[in-house]
Amino acid sequence: MAENWDESVDVIVVGSGAAGLLASIKAADAGKSVLLIEKTDKWGGTSALSGGGVWVPNNHLMKADGAADSPQEALTYMEDVIEEVGPCSSRQRKLSYIANAPRMAEYAEKMGFRWQRAPNYPDYYPDRPGGKIGRIIEGQTFDANKLGAWKDSQRKGEQDAPAMAFATDDVYLLPLATRTLKAALRLAKILLTTAAWRITGRMPQTIGQTLTGQLMHIFTTKTNAEIRLNTALAGFVQSEGRVTGLVIDENGTTKRIEAKTGVLLSAGGFAHNPEFRAAHQPVDGTWSSASPKDTGDGIRLTMNEMDVGLALMDEAWWGPSTLYPDGTTGFPVWERSLPHSIMVDQTGARFCNESESYVDAGRAQLDRNEQVAAIPAWLIMDARHRKRYMFGTAPGGRTPQDWLESGFLIKADSIDDLAAKTGVDVDGLKATIARFNGFADRGVDEDFQRGRTAYDNYYGDPRVKPNPNLGRIEQAPFWATKIYPGDLGTKGGLVTDEFARVLTSDGKVIEGLYATGNNTASVMGRTYPGPGATLGPALTFGFVAASHMAGETVPVPNV
């Protein structure tokens, strides 16, 4: 029986984040008719709110800089740090990622995307076999005015911070602007560059904004692909085990659209679906930094309508987080890594290396909370931390009054007073600080090895000796802020193969259905190998899916 279609295209892509945009570009460039649908009135998804970094081992910018890397080293590293979690992180999936991530980056550049490298940013486990420094690439600063009518519908963050012309490798220096000449000069350069952009009528975009902005510019100027906002996935059309199209809700009107070649789901995870998270995770999404519309539609509807493999539904891209007085979420990285600070639970005990990767620190808080009360935990700082270093957007020595009045930051003249105000056990806190101060003096954290690796040191203070991440907590006033186990999004979902095809619960391919990004169970398993290891697989497997749908050979060489 012939289907009654309202429209017909070759490829339908669901979700307008970076992966969906790039996949649409690739499919359209290969000659396919493409429809990209986005359920909200904003395009860009969580990608637009992200740091915009993309982890690409052995990329072409590394080669141009003479930075040594190889597929063999990348595989060694991934197999060492990613624990076995089943098909989603299989050797074949890793090989596909290693082979196709550099191809994806070069393809985007060929289409007009302008990359730059962050040569100083380490992998998160740089001391492990195959670990490197400088595998992350990102978009160069982009003029948002080039987006024309699409500029105003790009998803923006909740905090209304001015757009600045900076790069990822600037970020670790900014908190040190009053501490080192290098950092001060870098800040001056950022301010002057930003001023030059604005004086000449340009609007600088960086991090996740340039990533999605550049891709949207390519999408709208170099392809015939179509994007429709306010158009949601409502269901699937299947025939003889193959996905042949979608049911969509376009501004309240239901339509059936044929996908003659295939459907790609790049609709994100379920970070802000409290019911879905409650069924799989110990948090409800209140502290997530993901897009507020990240509600798991691409996973939930697929589960409801077909037999699909699922994995890592209990996982997220965890990270210690804060809640600012206006309700927006903060994601402290350097704040907890710089000297003269520790994180403690309600008993006053430390529970992790405060400088470690956010996924590990976030998971450590969740694990600790199963033993003692650790939600919220507390970031404890002495006077030097607040005086010297930037906290969020607040420069060192300048604390917004509403932060104090709201209790976001608690200030006390003594540790006893701080413990009383936070409810932390005073004896436990004093004992922890005394032990930690000894570590700071000796330069070795005997409990959690803070400051041991290049990644820890990346967000350290080089003027603090002998360990740039350790500093005594002894000078009043003392400060504290609540730390929650937040995330950058969930990382569990549909199981896919090395070609991004969705698999059934028993490992069979569902023809015509592909998925990538947080819509899927991550190839990175339960860990986070390096900066950009969320966007890297999302973009790569989106590129792989589009290439496969176009009938191109997708290399998955053994190394």
Secondary structure, 3 states (H helix, E strand, C coil): CCCCCCEEEEEEEECCCHHHHHHHHHHHHCCCCEEEECCCCCECCHHHHCCCCEECCCCHHHHHHCCCCCHHHHHHHHHHHCCCCCHHHCHHHHHHHHHHHHHHHHHHHHCCCCEEECCCCECCCCCCCCCCECCEEEECCEEHHHHHHHHHHECCCCCCCCCCCCCHHHHCCHHHCCCCHHHHHHHHHHHHHHHHHHHCCCCEECHHHHHHHHHHHHHHHHCCCEEECCEEEEEEEEECCEEEEEEEEECCEEEEEEEEEEEEECCCCCCCCHHHHHHHCCCCCCCECCCCCCCCHHHHHHHHHCCCCEECCCCEEEEEEEECCCCCEECCCHHHHCCCEEEECCCCCCCCCCCCCHHHHHHHHHHHHCCCCCCCEEEEECHHHHHHCCECCECCCCCCHHHHHHCCCEEECCHHHHHHHHCCCHHHHHHHHHHHHHHHHHCCCCCCCCCCCHHHHHCCCCCCCCCCCCCCCCCCCEEEEEEEEEEEEECCEECECCCCEEECCCCCEEEEEEECHHHECCCCCCCCCCCCCCHHHHHHHHHHHHHHHCCCCCCCCCC
